[in-house]
Amino acid sequence: MRTALVIGTGLIGTSAALALSQRGVVVHLTDHDPEQARTAAALGAGTDEIPEGPVDLAIVAAPPAHVAAVLADAMRRGVARGYIDVASVKGGPRRELEALGLDLASYIGTHPMSGREKSGPLAATGDLFEGRPWVLTPTRDTDTEVLNLALELVSHCRAVPVVMDADAHDRAVALVSHMPHLVSSMVAARLENAEEAAVRLCGQGIRDVTRIAASDPRMWIDILSANPGPVADLLSDVAADLEETVEALRSLQSSDDAKRREGTAGIEDVLRRGNAGQVRVPGKHGSAPRVYEAVTVLISDEPGQLARIFADAGRAGVNIEDVRIEHATGQQAGLIQLMVEPQAAPVLSAALRERGWSIRQ
C-alpha cells in the first residue's frame, strides 16, 4: 500500500492515518468538517489535499448511520482500488450497500477494537490500535487484493487481525462493548444527584465501573442506533438478573430464616456466575487470564515517584504485570498496587521496604 484516503478524521480515522503516515504511506484526509481534516493534517496524519487519482485503499471512518452512504458515494466515484469501513457494527452497512446494488468485491467491513473516552482528531494517537484485535468480515465476494490491503492496514497499525462473520461480530460487540457501556452509564447516573458526602467516598471500584460512561453521548447514540436488537436482548437478560437479585436482597431483610437462606443463595448465585464470567476475560496480550498478587505501596503525589518505584522494582528483578492506583481522599498521596507473579511478591515487598517504601498488607 502506497496511498490511502481517510474519509472521516475523528479519533479512529486520524489514528489510522497517523499510523499509516508513520510507515511511509501517503495519506489523504477528508471530512464533512474541513477544519477537522486540517487539524488532522497539522498533527502529521497526512494531507487534506484531494488525491490526483484513485488511491490504493479508502478508509471510511464515519458514524455507523452514515457509513453506507459515504461508502456508496466513494465507490461510485471510484476513489480507490479497495474500500473498508471501521464502524463498530458490520451487518447493517453491508446490507445497505447490497440494497443499493453496489458490487461489493472491492469492499470489506472492519472494526478495530480500540478507542478512548475522548473523540476527535486531537485525541488520536498513532499507537491506538497496537496489540488490539482488528475484526475483518470478508465474504465469498471479497476480492483477495482488497483483503490483502486490509491486512496490510492492520499490520501497519500493529493490530491483531480477527476474521468473523458480520452478524456474529455485531452480537459479540453488543456483549463486550455496547451493553456494558449502557450499564456503566446507568450506574454513573445514580451519582448525578447523590449527596456530596456519598460521592466523596468514591473509590477505585466505582471509578472502574463508570470510566467508560464519560464517552460522548452523541457518538454512542449513533453506535447503539445501528445495533439496537442484540443490545436490547442482552439488557433484557441483565434486567432479569437484576429483578432476581432485588428479590434476593429483599429476602435477606426478612425475619424468616428460610427466606434469608433463600436470599443468601440468590446473591451467592449471581456473585459466583460473575466470578465464572470474569475469569473468561482475556489476560495480558490476549492470553488466558493469570492470577497475580498485589504488592500495595503508599506513594506520595509528587513528580518522579512512579518512575522511582518502577526503577526499584526493576533493580529487584521483578516484572510488573499490571498497575492500579487509588488516590487518597483529601490527601496528596495514594496507594499503588503492583500486580506481580505470586512467587515474586515477597521478593518485591522486601526490596521496596529496603529502599524506604511503605508496604501495606
N, C-alpha and C positions, 0 to 999 in steps of 0.2 A: 504494500500500500504506500503510494507516494503522495496522494492528495485526498482530502476529506472535506465534507461540508457539514457543519453542525448547525442544525435548524432548531433554535431554542437555547439561549445562553443563560439558563438558570444554574442551579447548583450542579446537577448531573451533567448537562451538556458542556458547561465550562470546564468541569473537572476532567471529562473525557478529552476535551480539546487540549487542555494543559498537558495531559499525559502523552497525547499524540505529538504535540509540538516539541516536547522534550526529547522525543525519539526521532526527530527529523522529518516528520510528516508535515506537509504544507496544509494548514487547516484554514478554511474559510468559515466565517461566522455570520449568521443572520438571525434576526429575532423580530417579532412583531413590534417590539420596542427598540428602535435603533440605538438609543442611548445605552441599553443593556448590552448590546453587541459591542459597542465601542468600549464599554467598561471591561468586558472580557478580553478584547484585543489589547487594551492597555495593560492587562495583567500578564500578557505573554501567551495567551491561549491561541493566537492566530491573527488573521487579518479580517477586517469587516468589508474588504473589497470583494465584489462579485467575481466568481471564477470565470475564466475566459471560455471554458468548455466543460464537458462532463468530468466530474471527479471520480475517483475510484469508489468511494463509499459516502453515502449520505446518512447522517445520524440524526434522526428526528427525536428531539427531547422536549416535546410539547406535552401539556397535560393530557391525561388519558381520553378525555371527552373530545379533544381536537386532533388526536393522533391520526385517525383515518383520513380526515380531510386534508391535513398537512401532507401526509404521505401521498395521497392521491394527486394532489397538485404537483408535488415534486416529480412523481413518476410520469405524469403526463407531459411535463416539461423536459423530461429526460436529463435531469441534472447530474445523474451518477450511473455507474455500472451496477452498483448494488445499493440496497436500501435496508436500513434497520430502524427500529424504534427502541426506546429504552423505558417505555411506560411500565408501570407496576402491575398492569393487567394485560393479558395477551389474547384471550379468546375473542373478546368483543371487537377490538380493532381489526383482527383478521377477517371476521365475518362481515364487518362493514366494508372492507376492501373487496371482498368477494361479491357482495351485493352491488358494488359499483362497476363490476365487470372487468376489473384490472387483472392483468397477467401477473401472478404472484411468484413467478420463478425467480425474479430478481429481489425478492423481499424475504427477510427473516425477522420474526419478533424476538426481542431480547429484553432482559431485565437484570441490571446489576443490583445485587442485594446489598446495597450500601447507601448511606445517606447521613444527614445531620439534622438537628432540630432547626438550624438556620437555613434560609433559602437565598437564592440569588447568586450572581457571579462572584460577589465579594466573599462568599462563604466557601467557594470552590478551592480544591487542592488537587495537585497532580497525582497524589498518592491515595486518593479517596477510596479507590477500589482494590488496593493492594491486598492480596491474600483473601479477598472476599469472593463468594460464589457469584458467577455471572450466568444467568439462565439463558439458554438458546432454545428456541422452539421451532426447529425446521420441520417441514413436511415432505412428502414424496415429491412435491412440485419444486422444492427449493433447489436452485442451481448450485452445483458443487462450488463454483467460483465464489458465489455470494457467501456460502457457509465458510469458506476459507478466509474471506475478507473479515467476516465477523469474528472468527477465531483469532485472526491477526490483531484485530482491535483489542480483544480480551487479553491477548498476550502483551501488547504494548501497555495496557493498563495494569498489568501484573495481577490480574484477577484469575479465578479458577473457573473454567467453563463447566457448566452442568446442562446436559440436554434433557428436556422434558416436553411432554405434550402440553399444549397451550392451556387447555381447560384444567388439567391436573395442576399446572402451575398456579392458576387462579384460586383453586381450592386450597393449595398449600400456603400461599401468601395470606389468604384470609385467616388461616390458622395461626401463622407465626408472626404476622405483621399487622394486618388490618384490624382484626378483632382485639388483639392486645392493646392497640392504640386507643380504641374506644373505651376499653375497660380502664386504662390508665387515666383517660380524660374524666371518666365518671368518678374515679377515686379522687382525683385532683379537685373536681368540682365541689366535693364535700368541704374543702378548705376555704372556698371563696368567702363564705360568711361565718366561718368559725371564729370563736373568741381568740383574741390575740395571745392570751396566756396559753391556750392549747397549741397554737401554731408555733410558738417559741419552743415547744418540746419536740419539734420535728427532728428525727434522726436519720441515719443512713437508710433505714428501711423504707420510709415514706419517700425519700429522695429517689431511691432506686425505682420504686413503683410508678412515680409520677414524672420521671425525667422526660419521657417522650411526649407527655402532654403539652410541652412547651412549643410544639411544632405549629406551623402556620395553618390555621383552620381552613383558609381558602384552598390551599393545596390538598388538604385531606378531604374536603368536600368533593373535589374532582376525582380523587382516588376512589373514595367509597361509592360515588355515583356510578363508577364503572364496574364495580364488583359487589353490588348490594346483596344478591341472593346468597352466596356462600357465607358472607359475613353475618347476615341475619340468621341463617341456620345455626351457626356456631353460637351466636349470642343467645339464641333460644335454649341451647343446651346449657349455657352458663346460667341463664335465668332459672332453669330447673334446679341446678345445683344450689343456687342462691336460696331458692324457696325452701329446699330441704334443709339447708344449713340454718336458715332462720327458725324453722320449726324445731330443729335440734337444740338451738340456743334457748328457745322458749321453754323446752322441756327441762333444760338444766335449771330453770328458775322454779320448777315445781317442787312442792313439798313431798311428793310421792317418789319413793325410792326407785320404783320401776320406771317411772317417766324420766328420772335423772339418768338412770343407766341407759335408757334408750337415747337420750340426748348425747351422752358421752360417746356412745357407739357411732352416732351420726357424725359428730365432729371428728372423731378419730378416723372415720372412713374418708372424709374429704381431705384431711391432712395427709393420710397415707397415700391416697391417689395423687395428691400434689407432689409428694416425695417421688413417687414412681414416674411421674411425668418429667419432673425436673432433672432427674438423672439421665434422661434421654437427650437433653440439650447438649450439642457437641461441645467438646472442650477445646483446649488450646490447639490452634492450627487446624480446627475441624476434626480432630481425632476424638476417640472415645473420652468421655469425661474422666478426670482424675480427681482423687481426694487429696487435697493439700491441707497442711496445718498452718494456722496463722500465728505469726510472732507479732504481738501487739506492742508498739513503741510509742511513748509520749514524745511528741515533737512540737517545737515552738514554731510559730508562724513568722519565720524570718528568712531572708534571702539565703539560699545556699544549703538549707537544711536537708532538702530531699536529695540533692547531689551528694551531700556528705554521707547520708545513711546508705545510699546505693553504693558509694565507693567503699564504705566499711564492709558492706555485705560482700562485695567483690573480693576484698582482701581476705575475707574469711573463706573464700572459695565456694560460696553458696549462690545458686542461681535463683533469682526472684521470679516466680512463675506468674504472679498477679499482685496487684496493689489495690488497697481500698483505704480511703481517708475519711475520717469522721471528724468534723470540726467541732470544737467545744463551744457551747453557747456562752456568749458574753466574754470569752477569753481569747487571747492571741495564742492559742495552742490547739492541738488536736491529737487524735490517736490515728496512727498509720498501721494498717495490718499488712504485713509482708507474708504473702502466701508462698510456701515452700514445700518441697517433698518432706514427708513426716520425719525421715531419718536425719534431715538437715536442720530441723527446728532447734534441737538442743545446741548444735554447733553454732548456729546463728545467734541464739539468745546469749550464749556465753561470750561470743566475740563482741557483740554490741555492748553488753554490760562492761566488758573490759575497756571499751572505748568511751565509756561515760554515758551511754544511753540508758534511759529509764524503761525497763521492760515491765509490762503489765500482764498479769496472769489471767 
